[in-house]
Amino acid sequence: MQQSIMSTLPLLLLLLFSSLFPAPSHAWGIHGHLIGRLSDAAAAAVRGLLPSYAGGNLSSLCSWADGVKLRYPWSAPLHYIDTPDHLCSYTYDRDCKDEDSFRGRCVAGAINNYTSQLLTYDATSPSTQYNLTQALLFLAHFVGDIHQPLHVGFTSDKGGNTIDVHWYTRKTVLHHVWDDNIIETAENDYYGEGVAEFVDALMQNITGEWSQRVPGWEECSKNQTTCPDTYASESIAAACDWAYKDVTEDSLLEDAYFGSRLPVVNLRLAQGGVRLAATLNRIFS
């Protein structure tokens, strides 16, 4: 089991930038800081659904879904997808199931489920059969998870969780390298002011170098509200091309691995933020 990221409407900085880097195992929650360009309707709906203690800051609760696994043990399989070893492909019908082969219980199925729940939102009639606050928090987290390549990994190694490696001098597992270590090392080496500077660099790429690609990231085929199958297919491809490549048990991962993989992490974080915003815009349009 694996453990543990925008339209042409006016830019709205819904989320405040934290001065501290996210805690270990929650680093992919940084994608929540990248939700800009929310529509007025989406921003209002998000503010209305967040608990008061969040202060209107969705990114502050992007790790909530990790923290409730003990309270809601049924949610643990919803954070990942196990795919057949070395096929480097994903299909919903084959792969979206839990360890008991219950279909739909994977991160792609969870994104579809909580998107459907949020589509019942009505600002004028808040009564609903669903807990839409929890639906929002699960959706925000799972969009980050599905963009982390090893959350769509191989079955036998549980998405890199059973592959022991050394990240410089620290012993860890490959999954943790992608959950945390690459981002932490980048923050320490390049972004002295912490997560705010890291987020600013990603935002500059979104509006600059990657700006021509952003509309394609936002789109879903067949007028879907969200398209997690696309995100999952991208992640298993990245897992094969970058995460698993040239890694064996007890590999020493240092500058060469870090330098070549950081651009992949940056891209996936940016795509996760863009797509979460686009999904929320479509839900609350």
PyRosetta script that sets phi, psi and omega in degrees:
from pyrosetta import init, pose_from_sequence

init()
pose = pose_from_sequence("MQQSIMSTLPLLLLLLFSSLFPAPSHAWGIHGHLIGRLSDAAAAAVRGLLPSYAGGNLSSLCSWADGVKLRYPWSAPLHYIDTPDHLCSYTYDRDCKDEDSFRGRCVAGAINNYTSQLLTYDATSPSTQYNLTQALLFLAHFVGDIHQPLHVGFTSDKGGNTIDVHWYTRKTVLHHVWDDNIIETAENDYYGEGVAEFVDALMQNITGEWSQRVPGWEECSKNQTTCPDTYASESIAAACDWAYKDVTEDSLLEDAYFGSRLPVVNLRLAQGGVRLAATLNRIFS")
pose.set_psi(1, 129.2)
pose.set_omega(1, -177.9)
pose.set_phi(2, -83.9)
pose.set_psi(2, 144.2)
pose.set_omega(2, 177.9)
pose.set_phi(3, -112.4)
pose.set_psi(3, 178.9)
pose.set_omega(3, 155.8)
pose.set_phi(4, -144.5)
pose.set_psi(6, 128.8)
pose.set_omega(6, -178.3)
pose.set_phi(7, -107.6)
pose.set_psi(7, -171.4)
pose.set_omega(7, 177.4)
pose.set_phi(8, -87.5)
pose.set_psi(8, 7.8)
pose.set_omega(8, 177.8)
pose.set_phi(9, -70.4)
pose.set_psi(9, 161.1)
pose.set_omega(9, -174.8)
pose.set_phi(10, -56.1)
pose.set_psi(10, 142.8)
pose.set_omega(10, 179.3)
pose.set_phi(11, -65.2)
pose.set_psi(11, 129.5)
pose.set_omega(11, 176.5)
pose.set_phi(12, -130.5)
pose.set_psi(12, 113.0)
pose.set_omega(12, 179.2)
pose.set_phi(13, -82.4)
pose.set_psi(13, 88.9)
pose.set_omega(13, -177.9)
pose.set_phi(14, -72.0)
pose.set_psi(14, -32.6)
pose.set_omega(14, -169.7)
pose.set_phi(15, -106.7)
pose.set_psi(15, 138.8)
pose.set_omega(15, 176.3)
pose.set_phi(16, -84.7)
pose.set_psi(16, 145.1)
pose.set_omega(16, 179.1)
pose.set_phi(17, -85.4)
pose.set_psi(17, 126.5)
pose.set_omega(17, 176.9)
pose.set_phi(18, -76.4)
pose.set_psi(18, 147.9)
pose.set_omega(18, 177.3)
pose.set_phi(19, -86.4)
pose.set_psi(19, -5.6)
pose.set_omega(19, 179.8)
pose.set_phi(20, -115.0)
pose.set_psi(20, 146.4)
pose.set_omega(20, 178.6)
pose.set_phi(21, -73.1)
pose.set_psi(21, 147.3)
pose.set_omega(21, 179.1)
pose.set_phi(22, -55.9)
pose.set_psi(22, 149.0)
pose.set_omega(22, -178.6)
pose.set_phi(23, -65.8)
pose.set_psi(23, 158.0)
pose.set_omega(23, 178.5)
pose.set_phi(24, -51.4)
pose.set_psi(24, 143.2)
pose.set_omega(24, -178.4)
pose.set_phi(25, 76.4)
pose.set_psi(25, -2.7)
pose.set_omega(25, 178.5)
pose.set_phi(26, -120.0)
pose.set_psi(26, 13.1)
pose.set_omega(26, -171.9)
pose.set_phi(27, -61.3)
pose.set_psi(27, -30.5)
pose.set_omega(27, -179.7)
pose.set_phi(28, -72.3)
pose.set_psi(28, -6.2)
pose.set_omega(28, 170.8)
pose.set_phi(29, -65.4)
pose.set_psi(29, -9.9)
pose.set_omega(29, 177.4)
pose.set_phi(30, -59.4)
pose.set_psi(30, -25.5)
pose.set_omega(30, -179.9)
pose.set_phi(31, -60.2)
pose.set_psi(31, -26.3)
pose.set_omega(31, 178.8)
pose.set_phi(32, -66.5)
pose.set_psi(32, -23.2)
pose.set_omega(32, 176.4)
pose.set_phi(33, -72.6)
pose.set_psi(33, -15.1)
pose.set_omega(33, -171.9)
pose.set_phi(34, -94.4)
pose.set_psi(34, 9.3)
pose.set_omega(34, -178.9)
pose.set_phi(35, -79.0)
pose.set_psi(35, 91.3)
pose.set_omega(35, 171.9)
pose.set_phi(36, -114.3)
pose.set_psi(36, 174.5)
pose.set_omega(36, 175.8)
pose.set_phi(37, 59.0)
pose.set_psi(37, 32.9)
pose.set_omega(37, 170.0)
pose.set_phi(38, -73.2)
pose.set_psi(38, 144.6)
pose.set_omega(38, 172.7)
pose.set_phi(39, -65.9)
pose.set_psi(39, 159.9)
pose.set_omega(39, 177.5)
pose.set_phi(40, -58.3)
pose.set_psi(40, -40.7)
pose.set_omega(40, -178.4)
pose.set_phi(41, -65.6)
pose.set_psi(41, -42.8)
pose.set_omega(41, -179.9)
pose.set_phi(42, -66.8)
pose.set_psi(42, -42.7)
pose.set_omega(42, 179.6)
pose.set_phi(43, -61.4)
pose.set_psi(43, -41.9)
pose.set_omega(43, 179.6)
pose.set_phi(44, -65.7)
pose.set_psi(44, -41.3)
pose.set_omega(44, 179.9)
pose.set_phi(45, -64.8)
pose.set_psi(45, -43.2)
pose.set_omega(45, 179.2)
pose.set_phi(46, -61.9)
pose.set_psi(46, -46.1)
pose.set_omega(46, 178.7)
pose.set_phi(47, -60.0)
pose.set_psi(47, -39.6)
pose.set_omega(47, -178.6)
pose.set_phi(48, -69.3)
pose.set_psi(48, -28.7)
pose.set_omega(48, -178.0)
pose.set_phi(49, -87.6)
pose.set_psi(49, -24.7)
pose.set_omega(49, -179.2)
pose.set_phi(50, -69.0)
pose.set_psi(50, 144.7)
pose.set_omega(50, 173.7)
pose.set_phi(51, -64.6)
pose.set_psi(51, 154.2)
pose.set_omega(51, -174.1)
pose.set_phi(52, -60.0)
pose.set_psi(52, -33.3)
pose.set_omega(52, -176.6)
pose.set_phi(53, -70.1)
pose.set_psi(53, -12.0)
pose.set_omega(53, 177.7)
pose.set_phi(54, -77.1)
pose.set_psi(54, -15.2)
pose.set_omega(54, 178.8)
pose.set_phi(55, 60.8)
pose.set_psi(55, 30.6)
pose.set_omega(55, -179.4)
pose.set_phi(56, 75.4)
pose.set_psi(56, 10.8)
pose.set_omega(56, -173.0)
pose.set_phi(57, -108.8)
pose.set_psi(57, 95.7)
pose.set_omega(57, -178.2)
pose.set_phi(58, -61.7)
pose.set_psi(58, -35.5)
pose.set_omega(58, -177.3)
pose.set_phi(59, -61.9)
pose.set_psi(59, -26.8)
pose.set_omega(59, -179.8)
pose.set_phi(60, -67.3)
pose.set_psi(60, -16.3)
pose.set_omega(60, -178.2)
pose.set_phi(61, -118.3)
pose.set_psi(61, 14.5)
pose.set_omega(61, -178.5)
pose.set_phi(62, -67.4)
pose.set_psi(62, -17.4)
pose.set_omega(62, 176.8)
pose.set_phi(63, -96.3)
pose.set_psi(63, 2.9)
pose.set_omega(63, -177.5)
pose.set_phi(64, -54.1)
pose.set_psi(64, -41.4)
pose.set_omega(64, -175.6)
pose.set_phi(65, -65.0)
pose.set_psi(65, -28.6)
pose.set_omega(65, 174.1)
pose.set_phi(66, -70.4)
pose.set_psi(66, -36.0)
pose.set_omega(66, -175.5)
pose.set_phi(67, -74.8)
pose.set_psi(67, -12.1)
pose.set_omega(67, -176.9)
pose.set_phi(68, -107.2)
pose.set_psi(68, 13.8)
pose.set_omega(68, -178.9)
pose.set_phi(69, -63.4)
pose.set_psi(69, -34.8)
pose.set_omega(69, 178.2)
pose.set_phi(70, -72.7)
pose.set_psi(70, -38.0)
pose.set_omega(70, 178.5)
pose.set_phi(71, -70.4)
pose.set_psi(71, -38.5)
pose.set_omega(71, -179.2)
pose.set_phi(72, -122.0)
pose.set_psi(72, 74.5)
pose.set_omega(72, -176.2)
pose.set_phi(73, -60.3)
pose.set_psi(73, -23.1)
pose.set_omega(73, 177.2)
pose.set_phi(74, -64.1)
pose.set_psi(74, -17.8)
pose.set_omega(74, -175.8)
pose.set_phi(75, -84.1)
pose.set_psi(75, -15.0)
pose.set_omega(75, -174.3)
pose.set_phi(76, -56.4)
pose.set_psi(76, -45.4)
pose.set_omega(76, -179.2)
pose.set_phi(77, -69.5)
pose.set_psi(77, -8.7)
pose.set_omega(77, -176.5)
pose.set_phi(78, -81.5)
pose.set_psi(78, -1.1)
pose.set_omega(78, -177.2)
pose.set_phi(79, -91.4)
pose.set_psi(79, -5.9)
pose.set_omega(79, -170.3)
pose.set_phi(80, -155.0)
pose.set_psi(80, 175.8)
pose.set_omega(80, 172.9)
pose.set_phi(81, -136.7)
pose.set_psi(81, 130.0)
pose.set_omega(81, 172.2)
pose.set_phi(82, -96.6)
pose.set_psi(82, 127.5)
pose.set_omega(82, 179.3)
pose.set_phi(83, -115.6)
pose.set_psi(83, 159.6)
pose.set_omega(83, 178.6)
pose.set_phi(84, -59.1)
pose.set_psi(84, 140.2)
pose.set_omega(84, -176.8)
pose.set_phi(85, -57.1)
pose.set_psi(85, 130.8)
pose.set_omega(85, 168.0)
pose.set_phi(86, 67.4)
pose.set_psi(86, 3.8)
pose.set_omega(86, 174.2)
pose.set_phi(87, -75.6)
pose.set_psi(87, -28.7)
pose.set_omega(87, 177.5)
pose.set_phi(88, 59.3)
pose.set_psi(88, 38.1)
pose.set_omega(88, 177.0)
pose.set_phi(89, -145.6)
pose.set_psi(89, 162.0)
pose.set_omega(89, 179.8)
pose.set_phi(90, -136.6)
pose.set_psi(90, 136.8)
pose.set_omega(90, 167.7)
pose.set_phi(91, -136.1)
pose.set_psi(91, 140.6)
pose.set_omega(91, -175.4)
pose.set_phi(92, -60.6)
pose.set_psi(92, -49.5)
pose.set_omega(92, -174.6)
pose.set_phi(93, -62.9)
pose.set_psi(93, -34.2)
pose.set_omega(93, -178.8)
pose.set_phi(94, -82.3)
pose.set_psi(94, -38.9)
pose.set_omega(94, -164.8)
pose.set_phi(95, -108.4)
pose.set_psi(95, -22.0)
pose.set_omega(95, -174.6)
pose.set_phi(96, -85.4)
pose.set_psi(96, 85.3)
pose.set_omega(96, 179.3)
pose.set_phi(97, -158.8)
pose.set_psi(97, 159.6)
pose.set_omega(97, 177.9)
pose.set_phi(98, -91.5)
pose.set_psi(98, -173.1)
pose.set_omega(98, -176.0)
pose.set_phi(99, -66.8)
pose.set_psi(99, -17.2)
pose.set_omega(99, 175.4)
pose.set_phi(100, -96.0)
pose.set_psi(100, 12.3)
pose.set_omega(100, 178.8)
pose.set_phi(101, 64.3)
pose.set_psi(101, 25.9)
pose.set_omega(101, 175.7)
pose.set_phi(102, -80.3)
pose.set_psi(102, 116.6)
pose.set_omega(102, -172.1)
pose.set_phi(103, -68.1)
pose.set_psi(103, 146.8)
pose.set_omega(103, 177.0)
pose.set_phi(104, 87.3)
pose.set_psi(104, -7.1)
pose.set_omega(104, -177.2)
pose.set_phi(105, -95.3)
pose.set_psi(105, 78.5)
pose.set_omega(105, 175.1)
pose.set_phi(106, -154.3)
pose.set_psi(106, 177.3)
pose.set_omega(106, -175.1)
pose.set_phi(107, -65.5)
pose.set_psi(107, -34.1)
pose.set_omega(107, 177.6)
pose.set_phi(108, -66.9)
pose.set_psi(108, -43.7)
pose.set_omega(108, 177.4)
pose.set_phi(109, -63.1)
pose.set_psi(109, -37.6)
pose.set_omega(109, 179.2)
pose.set_phi(110, -65.7)
pose.set_psi(110, -41.1)
pose.set_omega(110, 177.9)
pose.set_phi(111, -61.7)
pose.set_psi(111, -43.3)
pose.set_omega(111, 177.0)
pose.set_phi(112, -61.3)
pose.set_psi(112, -43.9)
pose.set_omega(112, -176.9)
pose.set_phi(113, -63.4)
pose.set_psi(113, -50.0)
pose.set_omega(113, -175.4)
pose.set_phi(114, -74.6)
pose.set_psi(114, -26.1)
pose.set_omega(114, 171.0)
pose.set_phi(115, -64.2)
pose.set_psi(115, -45.0)
pose.set_omega(115, 178.6)
pose.set_phi(116, -61.1)
pose.set_psi(116, -40.4)
pose.set_omega(116, 177.8)
pose.set_phi(117, -62.7)
pose.set_psi(117, -44.8)
pose.set_omega(117, -177.6)
pose.set_phi(118, -67.6)
pose.set_psi(118, -23.9)
pose.set_omega(118, 177.3)
pose.set_phi(119, -67.9)
pose.set_psi(119, -11.8)
pose.set_omega(119, 175.8)
pose.set_phi(120, -84.4)
pose.set_psi(120, -3.5)
pose.set_omega(120, -177.6)
pose.set_phi(121, -60.9)
pose.set_psi(121, 134.7)
pose.set_omega(121, 175.6)
pose.set_phi(122, -139.8)
pose.set_psi(122, 111.3)
pose.set_omega(122, -175.7)
pose.set_phi(123, -61.5)
pose.set_psi(123, -26.8)
pose.set_omega(123, -177.5)
pose.set_phi(124, -88.5)
pose.set_psi(124, -12.8)
pose.set_omega(124, -178.9)
pose.set_phi(125, -143.1)
pose.set_psi(125, 84.2)
pose.set_omega(125, -171.4)
pose.set_phi(126, -68.0)
pose.set_psi(126, -12.5)
pose.set_omega(126, -178.6)
pose.set_phi(127, -66.7)
pose.set_psi(127, 131.2)
pose.set_omega(127, 179.9)
pose.set_phi(128, -155.5)
pose.set_psi(128, 159.5)
pose.set_omega(128, 178.6)
pose.set_phi(129, -77.4)
pose.set_psi(129, -9.9)
pose.set_omega(129, -176.1)
pose.set_phi(130, -108.7)
pose.set_psi(130, 155.5)
pose.set_omega(130, 169.7)
pose.set_phi(131, -87.7)
pose.set_psi(131, 95.5)
pose.set_omega(131, -172.3)
pose.set_phi(132, -74.5)
pose.set_psi(132, -22.9)
pose.set_omega(132, 173.7)
pose.set_phi(133, -64.4)
pose.set_psi(133, -47.9)
pose.set_omega(133, 177.4)
pose.set_phi(134, -64.3)
pose.set_psi(134, -38.3)
pose.set_omega(134, 178.5)
pose.set_phi(135, -59.5)
pose.set_psi(135, -42.4)
pose.set_omega(135, 178.5)
pose.set_phi(136, -63.4)
pose.set_psi(136, -44.4)
pose.set_omega(136, -177.8)
pose.set_phi(137, -68.2)
pose.set_psi(137, -40.2)
pose.set_omega(137, 175.8)
pose.set_phi(138, -64.0)
pose.set_psi(138, -45.9)
pose.set_omega(138, -178.4)
pose.set_phi(139, -60.1)
pose.set_psi(139, -47.3)
pose.set_omega(139, -178.4)
pose.set_phi(140, -59.1)
pose.set_psi(140, -42.2)
pose.set_omega(140, -179.5)
pose.set_phi(141, -68.9)
pose.set_psi(141, -45.0)
pose.set_omega(141, -174.5)
pose.set_phi(142, -69.4)
pose.set_psi(142, -29.7)
pose.set_omega(142, 174.1)
pose.set_phi(143, -64.0)
pose.set_psi(143, -35.7)
pose.set_omega(143, 173.6)
pose.set_phi(144, -66.7)
pose.set_psi(144, -46.7)
pose.set_omega(144, -178.2)
pose.set_phi(145, -58.1)
pose.set_psi(145, -44.7)
pose.set_omega(145, -173.7)
pose.set_phi(146, -69.2)
pose.set_psi(146, -17.9)
pose.set_omega(146, 176.8)
pose.set_phi(147, -88.8)
pose.set_psi(147, -10.5)
pose.set_omega(147, 174.5)
pose.set_phi(148, -80.8)
pose.set_psi(148, 116.0)
pose.set_omega(148, -170.9)
pose.set_phi(149, -51.3)
pose.set_psi(149, -40.0)
pose.set_omega(149, -175.7)
pose.set_phi(150, -82.8)
pose.set_psi(150, 3.1)
pose.set_omega(150, 166.4)
pose.set_phi(151, -82.0)
pose.set_psi(151, -3.9)
pose.set_omega(151, 170.4)
pose.set_phi(152, -129.4)
pose.set_psi(152, 71.3)
pose.set_omega(152, -172.0)
pose.set_phi(153, -114.9)
pose.set_psi(153, -163.0)
pose.set_omega(153, -177.3)
pose.set_phi(154, -83.1)
pose.set_psi(154, 146.5)
pose.set_omega(154, -178.0)
pose.set_phi(155, -65.4)
pose.set_psi(155, -44.5)
pose.set_omega(155, -171.0)
pose.set_phi(156, -65.6)
pose.set_psi(156, -32.3)
pose.set_omega(156, -179.1)
pose.set_phi(157, -105.5)
pose.set_psi(157, 10.5)
pose.set_omega(157, 176.5)
pose.set_phi(158, 53.1)
pose.set_psi(158, 50.3)
pose.set_omega(158, 178.2)
pose.set_phi(159, 64.9)
pose.set_psi(159, 35.8)
pose.set_omega(159, 179.1)
pose.set_phi(160, 85.0)
pose.set_psi(160, 4.0)
pose.set_omega(160, -178.6)
pose.set_phi(161, -74.3)
pose.set_psi(161, -18.3)
pose.set_omega(161, 179.8)
pose.set_phi(162, -107.3)
pose.set_psi(162, 8.6)
pose.set_omega(162, 178.1)
pose.set_phi(163, -99.0)
pose.set_psi(163, 105.1)
pose.set_omega(163, 178.9)
pose.set_phi(164, -75.3)
pose.set_psi(164, 133.8)
pose.set_omega(164, 177.7)
pose.set_phi(165, -140.8)
pose.set_psi(165, 171.9)
pose.set_omega(165, 171.9)
pose.set_phi(166, -115.7)
pose.set_psi(166, 121.1)
pose.set_omega(166, 173.4)
pose.set_phi(167, -94.8)
pose.set_psi(167, 99.3)
pose.set_omega(167, -169.2)
pose.set_phi(168, 56.7)
pose.set_psi(168, -114.5)
pose.set_omega(168, -177.2)
pose.set_phi(169, -97.0)
pose.set_psi(169, -0.7)
pose.set_omega(169, -173.6)
pose.set_phi(170, -101.0)
pose.set_psi(170, 130.1)
pose.set_omega(170, 175.8)
pose.set_phi(171, -82.1)
pose.set_psi(171, 132.9)
pose.set_omega(171, -178.3)
pose.set_phi(172, -156.1)
pose.set_psi(172, -163.8)
pose.set_omega(172, 174.4)
pose.set_phi(173, -121.1)
pose.set_psi(173, 158.1)
pose.set_omega(173, -174.6)
pose.set_phi(174, -59.6)
pose.set_psi(174, -38.5)
pose.set_omega(174, 179.9)
pose.set_phi(175, -59.2)
pose.set_psi(175, -41.7)
pose.set_omega(175, -178.7)
pose.set_phi(176, -67.7)
pose.set_psi(176, -32.3)
pose.set_omega(176, 175.7)
pose.set_phi(177, -56.0)
pose.set_psi(177, -43.0)
pose.set_omega(177, -177.8)
pose.set_phi(178, -82.9)
pose.set_psi(178, -29.2)
pose.set_omega(178, 175.3)
pose.set_phi(179, -68.2)
pose.set_psi(179, -41.5)
pose.set_omega(179, -167.3)
pose.set_phi(180, -135.0)
pose.set_psi(180, -49.1)
pose.set_omega(180, -164.8)
pose.set_phi(181, -63.1)
pose.set_psi(181, -41.2)
pose.set_omega(181, -179.9)
pose.set_phi(182, -62.5)
pose.set_psi(182, -44.3)
pose.set_omega(182, -179.0)
pose.set_phi(183, -67.5)
pose.set_psi(183, -43.5)
pose.set_omega(183, 179.6)
pose.set_phi(184, -62.2)
pose.set_psi(184, -41.9)
pose.set_omega(184, 179.8)
pose.set_phi(185, -65.5)
pose.set_psi(185, -40.7)
pose.set_omega(185, 177.3)
pose.set_phi(186, -62.5)
pose.set_psi(186, -42.9)
pose.set_omega(186, 179.9)
pose.set_phi(187, -63.2)
pose.set_psi(187, -42.1)
pose.set_omega(187, -178.7)
pose.set_phi(188, -70.4)
pose.set_psi(188, -37.9)
pose.set_omega(188, -173.9)
pose.set_phi(189, -84.1)
pose.set_psi(189, -33.4)
pose.set_omega(189, -169.3)
pose.set_phi(190, -119.4)
pose.set_psi(190, -20.0)
pose.set_omega(190, -171.4)
pose.set_phi(191, -126.5)
pose.set_psi(191, 81.2)
pose.set_omega(191, -173.6)
pose.set_phi(192, -63.1)
pose.set_psi(192, -22.2)
pose.set_omega(192, -178.8)
pose.set_phi(193, -92.8)
pose.set_psi(193, 9.2)
pose.set_omega(193, 173.9)
pose.set_phi(194, 89.5)
pose.set_psi(194, -156.2)
pose.set_omega(194, -170.5)
pose.set_phi(195, -63.5)
pose.set_psi(195, -31.0)
pose.set_omega(195, -178.6)
pose.set_phi(196, -61.0)
pose.set_psi(196, -41.4)
pose.set_omega(196, 179.9)
pose.set_phi(197, -69.6)
pose.set_psi(197, -37.5)
pose.set_omega(197, 177.2)
pose.set_phi(198, -62.5)
pose.set_psi(198, -47.8)
pose.set_omega(198, 179.8)
pose.set_phi(199, -62.0)
pose.set_psi(199, -41.2)
pose.set_omega(199, 179.9)
pose.set_phi(200, -60.5)
pose.set_psi(200, -40.3)
pose.set_omega(200, 178.6)
pose.set_phi(201, -64.5)
pose.set_psi(201, -40.9)
pose.set_omega(201, 177.8)
pose.set_phi(202, -65.6)
pose.set_psi(202, -41.5)
pose.set_omega(202, 179.0)
pose.set_phi(203, -62.9)
pose.set_psi(203, -37.7)
pose.set_omega(203, 177.7)
pose.set_phi(204, -63.8)
pose.set_psi(204, -37.5)
pose.set_omega(204, 176.6)
pose.set_phi(205, -67.9)
pose.set_psi(205, -38.7)
pose.set_omega(205, -179.9)
pose.set_phi(206, -62.8)
pose.set_psi(206, -41.2)
pose.set_omega(206, -178.4)
pose.set_phi(207, -89.6)
pose.set_psi(207, -8.9)
pose.set_omega(207, -178.2)
pose.set_phi(208, -117.1)
pose.set_psi(208, -95.1)
pose.set_omega(208, -173.2)
pose.set_phi(209, -55.8)
pose.set_psi(209, -38.2)
pose.set_omega(209, -175.8)
pose.set_phi(210, -97.9)
pose.set_psi(210, 5.0)
pose.set_omega(210, -169.7)
pose.set_phi(211, -59.6)
pose.set_psi(211, -33.6)
pose.set_omega(211, 179.8)
pose.set_phi(212, -73.1)
pose.set_psi(212, -18.6)
pose.set_omega(212, -178.7)
pose.set_phi(213, -92.5)
pose.set_psi(213, -20.0)
pose.set_omega(213, -174.4)
pose.set_phi(214, -57.8)
pose.set_psi(214, -45.0)
pose.set_omega(214, 179.3)
pose.set_phi(215, -57.0)
pose.set_psi(215, -35.7)
pose.set_omega(215, 177.0)
pose.set_phi(216, -68.4)
pose.set_psi(216, -35.5)
pose.set_omega(216, 176.7)
pose.set_phi(217, -64.3)
pose.set_psi(217, -37.6)
pose.set_omega(217, -175.2)
pose.set_phi(218, -71.2)
pose.set_psi(218, -30.9)
pose.set_omega(218, -169.9)
pose.set_phi(219, -72.6)
pose.set_psi(219, 148.9)
pose.set_omega(219, 168.8)
pose.set_phi(220, -126.7)
pose.set_psi(220, 140.3)
pose.set_omega(220, -179.4)
pose.set_phi(221, -72.6)
pose.set_psi(221, 158.6)
pose.set_omega(221, 175.2)
pose.set_phi(222, 58.0)
pose.set_psi(222, 30.1)
pose.set_omega(222, 177.3)
pose.set_phi(223, 57.0)
pose.set_psi(223, 31.8)
pose.set_omega(223, 176.9)
pose.set_phi(224, -71.8)
pose.set_psi(224, 151.9)
pose.set_omega(224, 177.0)
pose.set_phi(225, -74.2)
pose.set_psi(225, -36.6)
pose.set_omega(225, 175.9)
pose.set_phi(226, -145.4)
pose.set_psi(226, 160.5)
pose.set_omega(226, -175.2)
pose.set_phi(227, -139.1)
pose.set_psi(227, 68.5)
pose.set_omega(227, -176.3)
pose.set_phi(228, -64.9)
pose.set_psi(228, -23.0)
pose.set_omega(228, 177.8)
pose.set_phi(229, -63.6)
pose.set_psi(229, -36.7)
pose.set_omega(229, 175.7)
pose.set_phi(230, -63.9)
pose.set_psi(230, -46.1)
pose.set_omega(230, -178.2)
pose.set_phi(231, -62.9)
pose.set_psi(231, -40.3)
pose.set_omega(231, -179.3)
pose.set_phi(232, -67.3)
pose.set_psi(232, -40.4)
pose.set_omega(232, 178.8)
pose.set_phi(233, -63.0)
pose.set_psi(233, -39.6)
pose.set_omega(233, 176.1)
pose.set_phi(234, -62.8)
pose.set_psi(234, -40.5)
pose.set_omega(234, -175.8)
pose.set_phi(235, -68.5)
pose.set_psi(235, -42.9)
pose.set_omega(235, 179.6)
pose.set_phi(236, -67.6)
pose.set_psi(236, -32.3)
pose.set_omega(236, 175.3)
pose.set_phi(237, -64.3)
pose.set_psi(237, -43.6)
pose.set_omega(237, 178.6)
pose.set_phi(238, -67.3)
pose.set_psi(238, -35.4)
pose.set_omega(238, 177.5)
pose.set_phi(239, -60.8)
pose.set_psi(239, -44.3)
pose.set_omega(239, -179.5)
pose.set_phi(240, -70.6)
pose.set_psi(240, -43.3)
pose.set_omega(240, -174.7)
pose.set_phi(241, -74.9)
pose.set_psi(241, -27.3)
pose.set_omega(241, -171.5)
pose.set_phi(242, -130.1)
pose.set_psi(242, -50.3)
pose.set_omega(242, -173.2)
pose.set_phi(243, -68.2)
pose.set_psi(243, -52.7)
pose.set_omega(243, -177.2)
pose.set_phi(244, -80.5)
pose.set_psi(244, -23.9)
pose.set_omega(244, -170.0)
pose.set_phi(245, -59.8)
pose.set_psi(245, 127.7)
pose.set_omega(245, 177.0)
pose.set_phi(246, 64.9)
pose.set_psi(246, 20.1)
pose.set_omega(246, 178.0)
pose.set_phi(247, -111.0)
pose.set_psi(247, 128.8)
pose.set_omega(247, 173.4)
pose.set_phi(248, -128.2)
pose.set_psi(248, 173.6)
pose.set_omega(248, 178.3)
pose.set_phi(249, -54.5)
pose.set_psi(249, 131.2)
pose.set_omega(249, 178.8)
pose.set_phi(250, 68.3)
pose.set_psi(250, 21.8)
pose.set_omega(250, 174.4)
pose.set_phi(251, -61.1)
pose.set_psi(251, 146.9)
pose.set_omega(251, 172.9)
pose.set_phi(252, -98.5)
pose.set_psi(252, 114.4)
pose.set_omega(252, -177.1)
pose.set_phi(253, -106.4)
pose.set_psi(253, 116.7)
pose.set_omega(253, -176.9)
pose.set_phi(254, -132.3)
pose.set_psi(254, -140.7)
pose.set_omega(254, -169.1)
pose.set_phi(255, -58.3)
pose.set_psi(255, -41.1)
pose.set_omega(255, -176.8)
pose.set_phi(256, -63.3)
pose.set_psi(256, -44.0)
pose.set_omega(256, 178.9)
pose.set_phi(257, -67.6)
pose.set_psi(257, -47.3)
pose.set_omega(257, -179.2)
pose.set_phi(258, -58.9)
pose.set_psi(258, -49.4)
pose.set_omega(258, -175.7)
pose.set_phi(259, -65.5)
pose.set_psi(259, -33.7)
pose.set_omega(259, -178.8)
pose.set_phi(260, -84.1)
pose.set_psi(260, -23.2)
pose.set_omega(260, -177.7)
pose.set_phi(261, -95.4)
pose.set_psi(261, -24.3)
pose.set_omega(261, -179.2)
pose.set_phi(262, -56.8)
pose.set_psi(262, -42.4)
pose.set_omega(262, 177.7)
pose.set_phi(263, -59.7)
pose.set_psi(263, -32.1)
pose.set_omega(263, 177.8)
pose.set_phi(264, -67.9)
pose.set_psi(264, -44.3)
pose.set_omega(264, 178.0)
pose.set_phi(265, -61.3)
pose.set_psi(265, -45.8)
pose.set_omega(265, 179.5)
pose.set_phi(266, -59.0)
pose.set_psi(266, -43.6)
pose.set_omega(266, -179.7)
pose.set_phi(267, -63.5)
pose.set_psi(267, -44.4)
pose.set_omega(267, -177.8)
pose.set_phi(268, -68.2)
pose.set_psi(268, -36.8)
pose.set_omega(268, 175.5)
pose.set_phi(269, -61.6)
pose.set_psi(269, -45.5)
pose.set_omega(269, -179.5)
pose.set_phi(270, -63.6)
pose.set_psi(270, -44.8)
pose.set_omega(270, 178.9)
pose.set_phi(271, -61.4)
pose.set_psi(271, -40.2)
pose.set_omega(271, 178.9)
pose.set_phi(272, -61.9)
pose.set_psi(272, -43.6)
pose.set_omega(272, 179.0)
pose.set_phi(273, -65.7)
pose.set_psi(273, -44.9)
pose.set_omega(273, 178.8)
pose.set_phi(274, -60.4)
pose.set_psi(274, -45.3)
pose.set_omega(274, -175.2)
pose.set_phi(275, -73.1)
pose.set_psi(275, -33.8)
pose.set_omega(275, 175.1)
pose.set_phi(276, -63.3)
pose.set_psi(276, -45.0)
pose.set_omega(276, 178.6)
pose.set_phi(277, -62.1)
pose.set_psi(277, -44.2)
pose.set_omega(277, -179.4)
pose.set_phi(278, -63.6)
pose.set_psi(278, -39.6)
pose.set_omega(278, 178.6)
pose.set_phi(279, -64.0)
pose.set_psi(279, -45.3)
pose.set_omega(279, 179.4)
pose.set_phi(280, -64.2)
pose.set_psi(280, -37.1)
pose.set_omega(280, 176.8)
pose.set_phi(281, -61.8)
pose.set_psi(281, -41.3)
pose.set_omega(281, 180.0)
pose.set_phi(282, -70.5)
pose.set_psi(282, -39.0)
pose.set_omega(282, 179.9)
pose.set_phi(283, -61.4)
pose.set_psi(283, -45.6)
pose.set_omega(283, -171.0)
pose.set_phi(284, -102.6)
pose.set_psi(284, 22.1)
pose.set_omega(284, -179.8)
pose.set_phi(285, -72.0)
pose.dump_pdb("model.pdb")
